[in-house]
């Protein structure tokens, strides 16, 4: 009878320790999942902001402002030179 009581107490203690370990593992994994979900949503929001800023920086209005701020001149007419024989010689 003494062996049975010792085995029962040992089983209860070992199963309790195993239960506490599994519960702790479950809680820590859920916490990590929540943290990763939060990071994913933060990265998603940051990605949207970067997409918007990228679209703004490459817009035509921005390009027009860049051209206007440079020392370029507007050209009204374009003149082409026709080559008769396919050879161009310059002295």
PDB file of N, CA, C and O in Angstrom:
ATOM      1  N   UNK A   1       0.818  -1.191   0.000  1.00  0.00           N
ATOM      2  CA  UNK A   1       0.000   0.000   0.000  1.00  0.00           C
ATOM      3  C   UNK A   1       0.868   1.265   0.000  1.00  0.00           C
ATOM      4  O   UNK A   1       0.515   2.266  -0.623  1.00  0.00           O
ATOM      5  N   UNK A   2       1.997   1.210   0.698  1.00  0.00           N
ATOM      6  CA  UNK A   2       2.884   2.360   0.776  1.00  0.00           C
ATOM      7  C   UNK A   2       3.480   2.681  -0.605  1.00  0.00           C
ATOM      8  O   UNK A   2       3.676   3.852  -0.930  1.00  0.00           O
ATOM      9  N   UNK A   3       3.761   1.678  -1.399  1.00  0.00           N
ATOM     10  CA  UNK A   3       4.293   1.874  -2.753  1.00  0.00           C
ATOM     11  C   UNK A   3       3.235   2.529  -3.640  1.00  0.00           C
ATOM     12  O   UNK A   3       3.556   3.407  -4.441  1.00  0.00           O
ATOM     13  N   UNK A   4       1.980   2.108  -3.505  1.00  0.00           N
ATOM     14  CA  UNK A   4       0.883   2.677  -4.296  1.00  0.00           C
ATOM     15  C   UNK A   4       0.700   4.155  -3.972  1.00  0.00           C
ATOM     16  O   UNK A   4       0.518   4.960  -4.885  1.00  0.00           O
ATOM     17  N   UNK A   5       0.745   4.532  -2.692  1.00  0.00           N
ATOM     18  CA  UNK A   5       0.580   5.934  -2.291  1.00  0.00           C
ATOM     19  C   UNK A   5       1.763   6.762  -2.805  1.00  0.00           C
ATOM     20  O   UNK A   5       1.573   7.878  -3.289  1.00  0.00           O
ATOM     21  N   UNK A   6       2.981   6.221  -2.702  1.00  0.00           N
ATOM     22  CA  UNK A   6       4.162   6.924  -3.196  1.00  0.00           C
ATOM     23  C   UNK A   6       4.077   7.116  -4.705  1.00  0.00           C
ATOM     24  O   UNK A   6       4.405   8.194  -5.201  1.00  0.00           O
ATOM     25  N   UNK A   7       3.647   6.100  -5.446  1.00  0.00           N
ATOM     26  CA  UNK A   7       3.504   6.198  -6.900  1.00  0.00           C
ATOM     27  C   UNK A   7       2.422   7.193  -7.273  1.00  0.00           C
ATOM     28  O   UNK A   7       2.583   7.945  -8.234  1.00  0.00           O
ATOM     29  N   UNK A   8       1.315   7.212  -6.528  1.00  0.00           N
ATOM     30  CA  UNK A   8       0.225   8.146  -6.807  1.00  0.00           C
ATOM     31  C   UNK A   8       0.677   9.587  -6.571  1.00  0.00           C
ATOM     32  O   UNK A   8       0.396  10.470  -7.381  1.00  0.00           O
ATOM     33  N   UNK A   9       1.374   9.822  -5.462  1.00  0.00           N
ATOM     34  CA  UNK A   9       1.856  11.176  -5.161  1.00  0.00           C
ATOM     35  C   UNK A   9       2.879  11.608  -6.213  1.00  0.00           C
ATOM     36  O   UNK A   9       2.852  12.746  -6.681  1.00  0.00           O
ATOM     37  N   UNK A  10       3.787  10.690  -6.582  1.00  0.00           N
ATOM     38  CA  UNK A  10       4.773  11.004  -7.619  1.00  0.00           C
ATOM     39  C   UNK A  10       4.094  11.314  -8.943  1.00  0.00           C
ATOM     40  O   UNK A  10       4.499  12.239  -9.648  1.00  0.00           O
ATOM     41  N   UNK A  11       3.058  10.541  -9.288  1.00  0.00           N
ATOM     42  CA  UNK A  11       2.321  10.779 -10.538  1.00  0.00           C
ATOM     43  C   UNK A  11       1.612  12.124 -10.512  1.00  0.00           C
ATOM     44  O   UNK A  11       1.631  12.859 -11.499  1.00  0.00           O
ATOM     45  N   UNK A  12       0.985  12.448  -9.384  1.00  0.00           N
ATOM     46  CA  UNK A  12       0.275  13.726  -9.272  1.00  0.00           C
ATOM     47  C   UNK A  12       1.252  14.891  -9.392  1.00  0.00           C
ATOM     48  O   UNK A  12       0.975  15.867 -10.089  1.00  0.00           O
ATOM     49  N   UNK A  13       2.381  14.789  -8.722  1.00  0.00           N
ATOM     50  CA  UNK A  13       3.370  15.870  -8.776  1.00  0.00           C
ATOM     51  C   UNK A  13       3.940  16.010 -10.189  1.00  0.00           C
ATOM     52  O   UNK A  13       4.040  17.121 -10.711  1.00  0.00           O
ATOM     53  N   UNK A  14       4.314  14.884 -10.809  1.00  0.00           N
ATOM     54  CA  UNK A  14       4.902  14.957 -12.147  1.00  0.00           C
ATOM     55  C   UNK A  14       3.879  15.443 -13.176  1.00  0.00           C
ATOM     56  O   UNK A  14       4.229  16.222 -14.063  1.00  0.00           O
ATOM     57  N   UNK A  15       2.637  15.004 -13.077  1.00  0.00           N
ATOM     58  CA  UNK A  15       1.606  15.480 -14.000  1.00  0.00           C
ATOM     59  C   UNK A  15       1.292  16.959 -13.776  1.00  0.00           C
ATOM     60  O   UNK A  15       1.010  17.683 -14.731  1.00  0.00           O
ATOM     61  N   UNK A  16       1.337  17.409 -12.534  1.00  0.00           N
ATOM     62  CA  UNK A  16       1.114  18.832 -12.241  1.00  0.00           C
ATOM     63  C   UNK A  16       2.229  19.679 -12.842  1.00  0.00           C
ATOM     64  O   UNK A  16       1.971  20.733 -13.424  1.00  0.00           O
ATOM     65  N   UNK A  17       3.468  19.216 -12.699  1.00  0.00           N
ATOM     66  CA  UNK A  17       4.599  19.937 -13.286  1.00  0.00           C
ATOM     67  C   UNK A  17       4.473  19.961 -14.804  1.00  0.00           C
ATOM     68  O   UNK A  17       4.719  20.997 -15.422  1.00  0.00           O
ATOM     69  N   UNK A  18       4.095  18.843 -15.415  1.00  0.00           N
ATOM     70  CA  UNK A  18       3.909  18.780 -16.865  1.00  0.00           C
ATOM     71  C   UNK A  18       2.791  19.710 -17.316  1.00  0.00           C
ATOM     72  O   UNK A  18       2.915  20.365 -18.351  1.00  0.00           O
ATOM     73  N   UNK A  19       1.690  19.777 -16.548  1.00  0.00           N
ATOM     74  CA  UNK A  19       0.575  20.658 -16.869  1.00  0.00           C
ATOM     75  C   UNK A  19       1.018  22.122 -16.808  1.00  0.00           C
ATOM     76  O   UNK A  19       0.685  22.907 -17.696  1.00  0.00           O
ATOM     77  N   UNK A  20       1.761  22.490 -15.772  1.00  0.00           N
ATOM     78  CA  UNK A  20       2.246  23.867 -15.631  1.00  0.00           C
ATOM     79  C   UNK A  20       3.173  24.212 -16.795  1.00  0.00           C
ATOM     80  O   UNK A  20       3.104  25.312 -17.341  1.00  0.00           O
ATOM     81  N   UNK A  21       4.036  23.274 -17.172  1.00  0.00           N
ATOM     82  CA  UNK A  21       4.956  23.500 -18.289  1.00  0.00           C
ATOM     83  C   UNK A  21       4.189  23.716 -19.593  1.00  0.00           C
ATOM     84  O   UNK A  21       4.495  24.637 -20.350  1.00  0.00           O
ATOM     85  N   UNK A  22       3.187  22.864 -19.856  1.00  0.00           N
ATOM     86  CA  UNK A  22       2.410  23.011 -21.095  1.00  0.00           C
ATOM     87  C   UNK A  22       1.607  24.304 -21.115  1.00  0.00           C
ATOM     88  O   UNK A  22       1.503  24.959 -22.152  1.00  0.00           O
ATOM     89  N   UNK A  23       1.041  24.669 -19.976  1.00  0.00           N
ATOM     90  CA  UNK A  23       0.278  25.908 -19.889  1.00  0.00           C
ATOM     91  C   UNK A  23       1.184  27.108 -20.143  1.00  0.00           C
ATOM     92  O   UNK A  23       0.817  28.031 -20.869  1.00  0.00           O
ATOM     93  N   UNK A  24       2.366  27.087 -19.542  1.00  0.00           N
ATOM     94  CA  UNK A  24       3.328  28.167 -19.751  1.00  0.00           C
ATOM     95  C   UNK A  24       3.742  28.249 -21.222  1.00  0.00           C
ATOM     96  O   UNK A  24       3.841  29.342 -21.779  1.00  0.00           O
ATOM     97  N   UNK A  25       3.980  27.114 -21.840  1.00  0.00           N
ATOM     98  CA  UNK A  25       4.355  27.072 -23.249  1.00  0.00           C
ATOM     99  C   UNK A  25       3.231  27.617 -24.126  1.00  0.00           C
ATOM    100  O   UNK A  25       3.491  28.374 -25.061  1.00  0.00           O
ATOM    101  N   UNK A  26       1.998  27.246 -23.840  1.00  0.00           N
ATOM    102  CA  UNK A  26       0.832  27.721 -24.597  1.00  0.00           C
ATOM    103  C   UNK A  26       0.678  29.239 -24.487  1.00  0.00           C
ATOM    104  O   UNK A  26       0.444  29.919 -25.487  1.00  0.00           O
ATOM    105  N   UNK A  27       0.807  29.759 -23.284  1.00  0.00           N
ATOM    106  CA  UNK A  27       0.654  31.196 -23.065  1.00  0.00           C
ATOM    107  C   UNK A  27       1.762  31.966 -23.787  1.00  0.00           C
ATOM    108  O   UNK A  27       1.497  32.997 -24.405  1.00  0.00           O
ATOM    109  N   UNK A  28       2.995  31.475 -23.714  1.00  0.00           N
ATOM    110  CA  UNK A  28       4.093  32.188 -24.381  1.00  0.00           C
ATOM    111  C   UNK A  28       3.932  32.148 -25.895  1.00  0.00           C
ATOM    112  O   UNK A  28       4.259  33.127 -26.566  1.00  0.00           O
ATOM    113  N   UNK A  29       3.441  31.052 -26.449  1.00  0.00           N
ATOM    114  CA  UNK A  29       3.220  30.981 -27.898  1.00  0.00           C
ATOM    115  C   UNK A  29       2.108  31.919 -28.332  1.00  0.00           C
ATOM    116  O   UNK A  29       2.219  32.564 -29.375  1.00  0.00           O
ATOM    117  N   UNK A  30       1.047  32.008 -27.558  1.00  0.00           N
ATOM    118  CA  UNK A  30      -0.032  32.943 -27.894  1.00  0.00           C
ATOM    119  C   UNK A  30       0.458  34.381 -27.832  1.00  0.00           C
ATOM    120  O   UNK A  30       0.087  35.203 -28.670  1.00  0.00           O
ATOM    121  N   UNK A  31       1.291  34.688 -26.843  1.00  0.00           N
ATOM    122  CA  UNK A  31       1.849  36.025 -26.735  1.00  0.00           C
ATOM    123  C   UNK A  31       2.703  36.339 -27.958  1.00  0.00           C
ATOM    124  O   UNK A  31       2.618  37.437 -28.509  1.00  0.00           O
ATOM    125  N   UNK A  32       3.519  35.391 -28.384  1.00  0.00           N
ATOM    126  CA  UNK A  32       4.355  35.605 -29.565  1.00  0.00           C
ATOM    127  C   UNK A  32       3.500  35.811 -30.815  1.00  0.00           C
ATOM    128  O   UNK A  32       3.818  36.659 -31.649  1.00  0.00           O
ATOM    129  N   UNK A  33       2.429  35.052 -30.948  1.00  0.00           N
ATOM    130  CA  UNK A  33       1.542  35.208 -32.104  1.00  0.00           C
ATOM    131  C   UNK A  33       0.927  36.602 -32.104  1.00  0.00           C
ATOM    132  O   UNK A  33       0.830  37.236 -33.155  1.00  0.00           O
ATOM    133  N   UNK A  34       0.513  37.085 -30.938  1.00  0.00           N
ATOM    134  CA  UNK A  34      -0.049  38.431 -30.858  1.00  0.00           C
ATOM    135  C   UNK A  34       0.995  39.486 -31.219  1.00  0.00           C
ATOM    136  O   UNK A  34       0.694  40.439 -31.937  1.00  0.00           O
ATOM    137  N   UNK A  35       2.210  39.318 -30.724  1.00  0.00           N
ATOM    138  CA  UNK A  35       3.276  40.261 -31.043  1.00  0.00           C
ATOM    139  C   UNK A  35       3.577  40.264 -32.537  1.00  0.00           C
ATOM    140  O   UNK A  35       3.750  41.327 -33.134  1.00  0.00           O
ATOM    141  N   UNK A  36       3.640  39.084 -33.142  1.00  0.00           N
ATOM    142  CA  UNK A  36       3.917  39.005 -34.578  1.00  0.00           C
ATOM    143  C   UNK A  36       2.778  39.589 -35.397  1.00  0.00           C
ATOM    144  O   UNK A  36       3.012  40.228 -36.423  1.00  0.00           O
ATOM    145  N   UNK A  37       1.560  39.378 -34.955  1.00  0.00           N
ATOM    146  CA  UNK A  37       0.408  39.965 -35.646  1.00  0.00           C
ATOM    147  C   UNK A  37       0.470  41.484 -35.578  1.00  0.00           C
ATOM    148  O   UNK A  37       0.180  42.167 -36.560  1.00  0.00           O
ATOM    149  N   UNK A  38       0.847  42.009 -34.423  1.00  0.00           N
ATOM    150  CA  UNK A  38       0.975  43.456 -34.266  1.00  0.00           C
ATOM    151  C   UNK A  38       2.087  43.994 -35.166  1.00  0.00           C
ATOM    152  O   UNK A  38       1.917  45.037 -35.798  1.00  0.00           O
ATOM    153  N   UNK A  39       3.220  43.297 -35.230  1.00  0.00           N
ATOM    154  CA  UNK A  39       4.317  43.736 -36.093  1.00  0.00           C
ATOM    155  C   UNK A  39       3.913  43.691 -37.559  1.00  0.00           C
ATOM    156  O   UNK A  39       4.276  44.577 -38.332  1.00  0.00           O
ATOM    157  N   UNK A  40       3.165  42.665 -37.944  1.00  0.00           N
ATOM    158  CA  UNK A  40       2.709  42.558 -39.336  1.00  0.00           C
ATOM    159  C   UNK A  40       1.797  43.729 -39.680  1.00  0.00           C
ATOM    160  O   UNK A  40       1.918  44.312 -40.757  1.00  0.00           O
ATOM    161  N   UNK A  41       0.891  44.075 -38.780  1.00  0.00           N
ATOM    162  CA  UNK A  41      -0.005  45.205 -39.062  1.00  0.00           C
ATOM    163  C   UNK A  41       0.777  46.517 -39.097  1.00  0.00           C
ATOM    164  O   UNK A  41       0.469  47.398 -39.899  1.00  0.00           O
ATOM    165  N   UNK A  42       1.788  46.653 -38.235  1.00  0.00           N
ATOM    166  CA  UNK A  42       2.627  47.863 -38.273  1.00  0.00           C
ATOM    167  C   UNK A  42       3.385  47.953 -39.590  1.00  0.00           C
ATOM    168  O   UNK A  42       3.452  49.020 -40.201  1.00  0.00           O
ATOM    169  N   UNK A  43       3.960  46.830 -40.028  1.00  0.00           N
ATOM    170  CA  UNK A  43       4.692  46.817 -41.296  1.00  0.00           C
ATOM    171  C   UNK A  43       3.756  47.080 -42.465  1.00  0.00           C
ATOM    172  O   UNK A  43       4.137  47.724 -43.443  1.00  0.00           O
ATOM    173  N   UNK A  44       2.534  46.581 -42.361  1.00  0.00           N
ATOM    174  CA  UNK A  44       1.544  46.810 -43.418  1.00  0.00           C
ATOM    175  C   UNK A  44       1.234  48.301 -43.538  1.00  0.00           C
ATOM    176  O   UNK A  44       1.192  48.847 -44.640  1.00  0.00           O
ATOM    177  N   UNK A  45       1.020  48.950 -42.405  1.00  0.00           N
ATOM    178  CA  UNK A  45       0.756  50.388 -42.423  1.00  0.00           C
ATOM    179  C   UNK A  45       1.945  51.171 -42.939  1.00  0.00           C
ATOM    180  O   UNK A  45       1.780  52.122 -43.703  1.00  0.00           O
ATOM    181  N   UNK A  46       3.141  50.779 -42.530  1.00  0.00           N
ATOM    182  CA  UNK A  46       4.350  51.453 -43.005  1.00  0.00           C
ATOM    183  C   UNK A  46       4.534  51.237 -44.505  1.00  0.00           C
ATOM    184  O   UNK A  46       4.986  52.134 -45.217  1.00  0.00           O
ATOM    185  N   UNK A  47       4.183  50.051 -44.977  1.00  0.00           N
ATOM    186  CA  UNK A  47       4.284  49.755 -46.406  1.00  0.00           C
ATOM    187  C   UNK A  47       3.333  50.638 -47.203  1.00  0.00           C
ATOM    188  O   UNK A  47       3.695  51.131 -48.271  1.00  0.00           O
ATOM    189  N   UNK A  48       2.122  50.842 -46.697  1.00  0.00           N
ATOM    190  CA  UNK A  48       1.171  51.707 -47.389  1.00  0.00           C
ATOM    191  C   UNK A  48       1.689  53.142 -47.453  1.00  0.00           C
ATOM    192  O   UNK A  48       1.552  53.814 -48.475  1.00  0.00           O
ATOM    193  N   UNK A  49       2.288  53.607 -46.347  1.00  0.00           N
ATOM    194  CA  UNK A  49       2.840  54.960 -46.328  1.00  0.00           C
ATOM    195  C   UNK A  49       3.975  55.067 -47.339  1.00  0.00           C
ATOM    196  O   UNK A  49       4.071  56.064 -48.055  1.00  0.00           O
ATOM    197  N   UNK A  50       4.824  54.064 -47.407  1.00  0.00           N
ATOM    198  CA  UNK A  50       5.933  54.081 -48.365  1.00  0.00           C
ATOM    199  C   UNK A  50       5.432  54.020 -49.801  1.00  0.00           C
ATOM    200  O   UNK A  50       6.001  54.669 -50.679  1.00  0.00           O
ATOM    201  N   UNK A  51       4.379  53.254 -50.051  1.00  0.00           N
ATOM    202  CA  UNK A  51       3.813  53.198 -51.398  1.00  0.00           C
ATOM    203  C   UNK A  51       3.277  54.564 -51.810  1.00  0.00           C
ATOM    204  O   UNK A  51       3.476  55.002 -52.943  1.00  0.00           O
ATOM    205  N   UNK A  52       2.603  55.228 -50.890  1.00  0.00           N
ATOM    206  CA  UNK A  52       2.043  56.550 -51.185  1.00  0.00           C
ATOM    207  C   UNK A  52       3.164  57.551 -51.438  1.00  0.00           C
ATOM    208  O   UNK A  52       3.094  58.342 -52.380  1.00  0.00           O
ATOM    209  N   UNK A  53       4.195  57.520 -50.601  1.00  0.00           N
ATOM    210  CA  UNK A  53       5.298  58.472 -50.806  1.00  0.00           C
ATOM    211  C   UNK A  53       6.057  58.166 -52.086  1.00  0.00           C
ATOM    212  O   UNK A  53       6.553  59.080 -52.745  1.00  0.00           O
ATOM    213  N   UNK A  54       6.154  56.900 -52.444  1.00  0.00           N
ATOM    214  CA  UNK A  54       6.804  56.525 -53.704  1.00  0.00           C
ATOM    215  C   UNK A  54       5.987  57.027 -54.886  1.00  0.00           C
ATOM    216  O   UNK A  54       6.540  57.535 -55.861  1.00  0.00           O
ATOM    217  N   UNK A  55       4.689  56.884 -54.796  1.00  0.00           N
ATOM    218  CA  UNK A  55       3.826  57.365 -55.880  1.00  0.00           C
ATOM    219  C   UNK A  55       3.911  58.883 -55.995  1.00  0.00           C
ATOM    220  O   UNK A  55       3.913  59.425 -57.101  1.00  0.00           O
ATOM    221  N   UNK A  56       3.979  59.566 -54.864  1.00  0.00           N
ATOM    222  CA  UNK A  56       4.074  61.027 -54.898  1.00  0.00           C
ATOM    223  C   UNK A  56       5.402  61.479 -55.486  1.00  0.00           C
ATOM    224  O   UNK A  56       5.456  62.454 -56.235  1.00  0.00           O
ATOM    225  N   UNK A  57       6.469  60.772 -55.147  1.00  0.00           N
ATOM    226  CA  UNK A  57       7.783  61.218 -55.609  1.00  0.00           C
ATOM    227  C   UNK A  57       7.981  60.967 -57.098  1.00  0.00           C
ATOM    228  O   UNK A  57       8.797  61.635 -57.733  1.00  0.00           O
ATOM    229  N   UNK A  58       7.254  60.026 -57.655  1.00  0.00           N
ATOM    230  CA  UNK A  58       7.425  59.754 -59.083  1.00  0.00           C
ATOM    231  C   UNK A  58       6.273  60.297 -59.919  1.00  0.00           C
ATOM    232  O   UNK A  58       6.114  59.905 -61.075  1.00  0.00           O
ATOM    233  N   UNK A  59       5.489  61.168 -59.370  1.00  0.00           N
ATOM    234  CA  UNK A  59       4.367  61.711 -60.123  1.00  0.00           C
ATOM    235  C   UNK A  59       4.862  62.719 -61.162  1.00  0.00           C
ATOM    236  O   UNK A  59       5.980  63.225 -61.067  1.00  0.00           O
ATOM    237  N   UNK A  60       4.029  62.998 -62.135  1.00  0.00           N
ATOM    238  CA  UNK A  60       4.391  63.929 -63.205  1.00  0.00           C
ATOM    239  C   UNK A  60       4.527  65.358 -62.691  1.00  0.00           C
ATOM    240  O   UNK A  60       5.344  66.123 -63.201  1.00  0.00           O
ATOM    241  N   UNK A  61       3.740  65.721 -61.693  1.00  0.00           N
ATOM    242  CA  UNK A  61       3.854  67.063 -61.135  1.00  0.00           C
ATOM    243  C   UNK A  61       5.239  67.270 -60.532  1.00  0.00           C
ATOM    244  O   UNK A  61       5.853  68.326 -60.689  1.00  0.00           O
ATOM    245  N   UNK A  62       5.706  66.257 -59.852  1.00  0.00           N
ATOM    246  CA  UNK A  62       7.039  66.344 -59.256  1.00  0.00           C
ATOM    247  C   UNK A  62       8.110  66.455 -60.340  1.00  0.00           C
ATOM    248  O   UNK A  62       9.079  67.200 -60.200  1.00  0.00           O
ATOM    249  N   UNK A  63       7.916  65.696 -61.431  1.00  0.00           N
ATOM    250  CA  UNK A  63       8.860  65.763 -62.540  1.00  0.00           C
ATOM    251  C   UNK A  63       8.817  67.143 -63.195  1.00  0.00           C
ATOM    252  O   UNK A  63       9.862  67.677 -63.568  1.00  0.00           O
ATOM    253  N   UNK A  64       7.639  67.721 -63.340  1.00  0.00           N
ATOM    254  CA  UNK A  64       7.516  69.051 -63.936  1.00  0.00           C
ATOM    255  C   UNK A  64       8.213  70.090 -63.067  1.00  0.00           C
ATOM    256  O   UNK A  64       8.879  70.985 -63.586  1.00  0.00           O
ATOM    257  N   UNK A  65       8.067  69.980 -61.764  1.00  0.00           N
ATOM    258  CA  UNK A  65       8.760  70.899 -60.861  1.00  0.00           C
ATOM    259  C   UNK A  65      10.266  70.723 -60.955  1.00  0.00           C
ATOM    260  O   UNK A  65      11.011  71.702 -60.908  1.00  0.00           O
ATOM    261  N   UNK A  66      10.715  69.492 -61.086  1.00  0.00           N
ATOM    262  CA  UNK A  66      12.146  69.229 -61.215  1.00  0.00           C
ATOM    263  C   UNK A  66      12.700  69.825 -62.501  1.00  0.00           C
ATOM    264  O   UNK A  66      13.792  70.392 -62.502  1.00  0.00           O
ATOM    265  N   UNK A  67      11.955  69.701 -63.595  1.00  0.00           N
ATOM    266  CA  UNK A  67      12.394  70.270 -64.870  1.00  0.00           C
ATOM    267  C   UNK A  67      12.396  71.789 -64.801  1.00  0.00           C
ATOM    268  O   UNK A  67      13.316  72.429 -65.311  1.00  0.00           O
ATOM    269  N   UNK A  68      11.385  72.374 -64.181  1.00  0.00           N
ATOM    270  CA  UNK A  68      11.325  73.827 -64.074  1.00  0.00           C
ATOM    271  C   UNK A  68      12.451  74.381 -63.208  1.00  0.00           C
ATOM    272  O   UNK A  68      12.965  75.468 -63.473  1.00  0.00           O
ATOM    273  N   UNK A  69      12.826  73.649 -62.192  1.00  0.00           N
ATOM    274  CA  UNK A  69      13.894  74.129 -61.317  1.00  0.00           C
ATOM    275  C   UNK A  69      15.264  73.985 -61.963  1.00  0.00           C
ATOM    276  O   UNK A  69      16.220  74.630 -61.531  1.00  0.00           O
ATOM    277  N   UNK A  70      15.374  73.160 -62.976  1.00  0.00           N
ATOM    278  CA  UNK A  70      16.652  73.014 -63.681  1.00  0.00           C
ATOM    279  C   UNK A  70      16.790  74.136 -64.702  1.00  0.00           C
ATOM    280  O   UNK A  70      15.865  74.927 -64.887  1.00  0.00           O
ATOM    281  N   UNK A  71      17.928  74.207 -65.355  1.00  0.00           N
ATOM    282  CA  UNK A  71      18.183  75.265 -66.334  1.00  0.00           C
ATOM    283  C   UNK A  71      17.859  74.823 -67.752  1.00  0.00           C
ATOM    284  O   UNK A  71      18.564  75.201 -68.688  1.00  0.00           O
ATOM    285  N   UNK A  72      16.841  74.055 -67.924  1.00  0.00           N
ATOM    286  CA  UNK A  72      16.443  73.609 -69.254  1.00  0.00           C
ATOM    287  C   UNK A  72      15.594  74.680 -69.923  1.00  0.00           C
ATOM    288  O   UNK A  72      14.917  75.463 -69.257  1.00  0.00           O
ATOM    289  N   UNK A  73      15.641  74.701 -71.252  1.00  0.00           N
ATOM    290  CA  UNK A  73      14.823  75.636 -72.017  1.00  0.00           C
ATOM    291  C   UNK A  73      13.762  74.851 -72.767  1.00  0.00           C
ATOM    292  O   UNK A  73      13.982  73.714 -73.184  1.00  0.00           O
ATOM    293  N   UNK A  74      12.621  75.473 -72.928  1.00  0.00           N
ATOM    294  CA  UNK A  74      11.533  74.838 -73.655  1.00  0.00           C
ATOM    295  C   UNK A  74      11.798  74.977 -75.155  1.00  0.00           C
ATOM    296  O   UNK A  74      12.174  76.055 -75.617  1.00  0.00           O
ATOM    297  N   UNK A  75      11.611  73.922 -75.903  1.00  0.00           N
ATOM    298  CA  UNK A  75      11.866  73.913 -77.337  1.00  0.00           C
ATOM    299  C   UNK A  75      10.527  73.926 -78.069  1.00  0.00           C
ATOM    300  O   UNK A  75       9.627  73.139 -77.778  1.00  0.00           O
ATOM    301  N   UNK A  76      10.425  74.849 -79.032  1.00  0.00           N
ATOM    302  CA  UNK A  76       9.190  74.960 -79.787  1.00  0.00           C
ATOM    303  C   UNK A  76       9.227  74.157 -81.076  1.00  0.00           C
ATOM    304  O   UNK A  76       8.242  73.517 -81.442  1.00  0.00           O
ATOM    305  N   UNK A  77      10.358  74.188 -81.761  1.00  0.00           N
ATOM    306  CA  UNK A  77      10.463  73.493 -83.044  1.00  0.00           C
ATOM    307  C   UNK A  77      11.677  72.568 -83.020  1.00  0.00           C
ATOM    308  O   UNK A  77      12.692  72.856 -82.386  1.00  0.00           O
ATOM    309  N   UNK A  78      11.543  71.473 -83.713  1.00  0.00           N
ATOM    310  CA  UNK A  78      12.641  70.527 -83.850  1.00  0.00           C
ATOM    311  C   UNK A  78      13.010  70.458 -85.319  1.00  0.00           C
ATOM    312  O   UNK A  78      12.139  70.265 -86.167  1.00  0.00           O
ATOM    313  N   UNK A  79      14.276  70.612 -85.630  1.00  0.00           N
ATOM    314  CA  UNK A  79      14.759  70.555 -87.011  1.00  0.00           C
ATOM    315  C   UNK A  79      15.558  69.276 -87.187  1.00  0.00           C
ATOM    316  O   UNK A  79      16.415  68.942 -86.370  1.00  0.00           O
ATOM    317  N   UNK A  80      15.263  68.568 -88.264  1.00  0.00           N
ATOM    318  CA  UNK A  80      15.968  67.332 -88.578  1.00  0.00           C
ATOM    319  C   UNK A  80      16.898  67.560 -89.761  1.00  0.00           C
ATOM    320  O   UNK A  80      16.598  68.354 -90.653  1.00  0.00           O
ATOM    321  N   UNK A  81      18.002  66.877 -89.764  1.00  0.00           N
ATOM    322  CA  UNK A  81      18.940  66.945 -90.881  1.00  0.00           C
ATOM    323  C   UNK A  81      18.785  65.664 -91.681  1.00  0.00           C
ATOM    324  O   UNK A  81      18.900  64.566 -91.135  1.00  0.00           O
ATOM    325  N   UNK A  82      18.525  65.801 -92.963  1.00  0.00           N
ATOM    326  CA  UNK A  82      18.386  64.628 -93.824  1.00  0.00           C
ATOM    327  C   UNK A  82      19.741  64.252 -94.388  1.00  0.00           C
ATOM    328  O   UNK A  82      20.468  65.111 -94.886  1.00  0.00           O
ATOM    329  N   UNK A  83      20.080  63.000 -94.315  1.00  0.00           N
ATOM    330  CA  UNK A  83      21.331  62.497 -94.865  1.00  0.00           C
ATOM    331  C   UNK A  83      20.987  61.812 -96.181  1.00  0.00           C
ATOM    332  O   UNK A  83      20.141  60.918 -96.221  1.00  0.00           O
ATOM    333  N   UNK A  84      21.660  62.243 -97.278  1.00  0.00           N
ATOM    334  CA  UNK A  84      21.304  61.735 -98.601  1.00  0.00           C
ATOM    335  C   UNK A  84      21.849  60.339 -98.883  1.00  0.00           C
ATOM    336  O   UNK A  84      21.093  59.455 -99.286  1.00  0.00           O
ATOM    337  N   UNK A  85      23.143  60.126 -98.680  1.00  0.00           N
ATOM    338  CA  UNK A  85      23.744  58.865 -99.062  1.00  0.00           C
ATOM    339  C   UNK A  85      23.963  57.911 -97.895  1.00  0.00           C
ATOM    340  O   UNK A  85      24.494  56.818 -98.090  1.00  0.00           O
ATOM    341  N   UNK A  86      23.585  58.282 -96.748  1.00  0.00           N
ATOM    342  CA  UNK A  86      23.804  57.437 -95.607  1.00  0.00           C
ATOM    343  C   UNK A  86      25.137  57.666 -94.935  1.00  0.00           C
ATOM    344  O   UNK A  86      25.450  57.021 -93.934  1.00  0.00           O
ATOM    345  N   UNK A  87      25.960  58.616 -95.496  1.00  0.00           N
ATOM    346  CA  UNK A  87      27.262  58.930 -94.913  1.00  0.00           C
ATOM    347  C   UNK A  87      27.240  60.370 -94.420  1.00  0.00           C
ATOM    348  O   UNK A  87      26.695  61.268 -95.062  1.00  0.00           O
ATOM    349  N   UNK A  88      27.834  60.549 -93.296  1.00  0.00           N
ATOM    350  CA  UNK A  88      27.980  61.908 -92.756  1.00  0.00           C
ATOM    351  C   UNK A  88      29.469  62.118 -92.539  1.00  0.00           C
ATOM    352  O   UNK A  88      30.135  61.335 -91.861  1.00  0.00           O
ATOM    353  N   UNK A  89      29.972  63.185 -93.125  1.00  0.00           N
ATOM    354  CA  UNK A  89      31.403  63.494 -92.978  1.00  0.00           C
ATOM    355  C   UNK A  89      31.513  64.860 -92.358  1.00  0.00           C
ATOM    356  O   UNK A  89      30.874  65.811 -92.810  1.00  0.00           O
ATOM    357  N   UNK A  90      32.332  64.965 -91.310  1.00  0.00           N
ATOM    358  CA  UNK A  90      32.551  66.256 -90.685  1.00  0.00           C
ATOM    359  C   UNK A  90      34.024  66.571 -90.726  1.00  0.00           C
ATOM    360  O   UNK A  90      34.861  65.700 -90.491  1.00  0.00           O
ATOM    361  N   UNK A  91      34.347  67.824 -91.027  1.00  0.00           N
ATOM    362  CA  UNK A  91      35.760  68.261 -91.086  1.00  0.00           C
ATOM    363  C   UNK A  91      36.092  69.016 -89.841  1.00  0.00           C
ATOM    364  O   UNK A  91      37.223  69.475 -89.680  1.00  0.00           O
TER     365      UNK A  91
END
